[in-house]
Amino acid sequence: MKPIFTLVFAAVFAATTGTAQSVPADAENSPVTAPVAEEELLFLDAREIDVREYVWNHRLIVVMADTPDNPQFGRQLEEIRDRADEFVIRDVVVIFDAHPDDVSPLRQVLRPNGFMTAIIDKDGEVKARRPAVRSGRELMAVIDKFPLRRQEILERNPSGR
């Protein structure tokens, strides 16, 4: 049953990502591995997007500051860029806002006081917020604890229980 599941999963995954992947002849003997990220991590300005477009499809890491010159703002974006491929695998989109005068809808909801990093899960719920810089590893650890992410991991590797 596992070889059939592996082949079906590979075919469905290839169809949904729009890329063709070849399945090796000895697929039943090879372990299921995480898909290789071929996409780029998106960095979007909060003033130019509607967050509702990303609900149920992506997790959002929101980075906000009172000014683009805030050193924490730059450091946080750099921490995320350093591990961009790993964030793509986790379906993350980064949204930044360093212009409090423009009052984006996301800023009205989150109401940051100075610098803030927030993580919004696919269900649209704010799962974590912090007024300090988090390393890329810390952000991924928080994401990996979400129930939806744990379910995704189990679906990709059912024997990894």
N, C-alpha and C positions, 0 to 999 in steps of 0.2 A: 504494500500500500504506500509506503514512503516514497519509492521511486516514482510512482504515478503522481503523488502529491507534489514532489519536487519539480517534475516536468510541467505540470499544470500551473504551479506557482510561477515558474520561470516564464512560461508563455503569457500568463495574465500580466505579470509585472512588466514584461517587454511591451505588451500592447498598451498598457496604461501610461508608460513613460514615453512611448513613441520611438523607442530605440529597439533595434533587433539585437538580441543576445543569443549567442550559440550555446547550446547545452552540451557539455562533453559527453562522449559515449558512455563513460563510466560514472554517470551522474548519481546512480544509486549508492556509490561508494564514497562520494565526496560530501563533506559536510556543507550545510547551507550557510552561506556567508552573507554579510551585510552588502547591500547593493553599492556599487561604486558611484559616487556623486559626480554627475556630468554637468550639473547646473551650477550657476554662480549664486552666491548669497546675495539677496536683494537688500539694499539699503534705500529706504524710501523716506521722503520728507512728510511729516505728519500733516502739513498744510495742504498737501496735494492728493491725499488718498481718502477713501472711505473704508474704514476698518471692517465694516460688515462684509466686504468682498472676501476677506480672508478667514472668516469664521468657518469652522469645520474643515478647512483645507490646510491652514498653516498655524503654527504657533508664532506669537509676536514677542519680540524683545523690544521694549520701548525704552529709549534713552532720552531723557529730558534734562535741560539745563536752562539757566536764565540768560546765558550768552554762549555763542559758539567758541569763545575764547576760554571758557572754563576748562582748566586742566583735567578735571575728572571726566568731563564729557569726551575729550579727545582720547584719554587713556582707555575709557570703556569701549569706545568704538574700535580702538586698536586691539584690545583684548579679543574682541569678537572677530575681527578680520584675521587674526593669527590662527584661528581654528575654524575658518569659514566652511571647509569641506565637511567637518563634523556637524556643524549647524544645519547644513543643507540636508544631510541624512535625517535630521530630526524635524524637517519641514519648517524651519525657522525663517521668518522674514524680520529684518531689523527696521524699526521705525524710529526716526530721531526728530527731535524738536528742540531747537535752541532759540526760539523766537517767541517769548511770552506775550509780546504785544499783539501778535496775530491771533491768539486764542483759538487754536485748533480744537475740534470737538473732543479729541483724545485728551488734550490738556484740561479741558473743562471737566471731564470725567475723573481723571487721575489726580488733578490739582496738586502738582508737585511743589515743594517748597525748596527752591534751589535745584540741586542735582538729584536725579532719581533714575533708577533702573527698575523696570517692571517686566514681569513675564506673564503673558496672557496665553492660556492654553487654547486648543482648538475649539473648545466649547464657548469661547468668548469671555470666560471668567478670569479675573486677575488672580493669579495663584501666588505670586510673590512680588514684593516691592522692597527696595532697599535704597537708602540715601547715600550709598557709598559704592565705589567701584568693585565689581566682582570679576574674578578671573574667568576666562573662558571655560576652564574646567569646573569651576563652581556653578556657573550657569547651566552647563550640561548636566551636572549632578542633580540640580534642582528639577530640570526638565525630565530626566530619567526616572524621577520618583512619581511623576504624575500618573494617575491610573490609565489615562488614554495612551500614554507612551509605553507603559508596561504592557498593555494589551497589544500594541503594535509590535513590540519586541517578541512577544510570545507567538504572534501570527507569523512573523518572519522566521522564527526559529522555534517551532513547537516542542522540540526535544530539549530545549534549554531550561526547563523548569527546575 
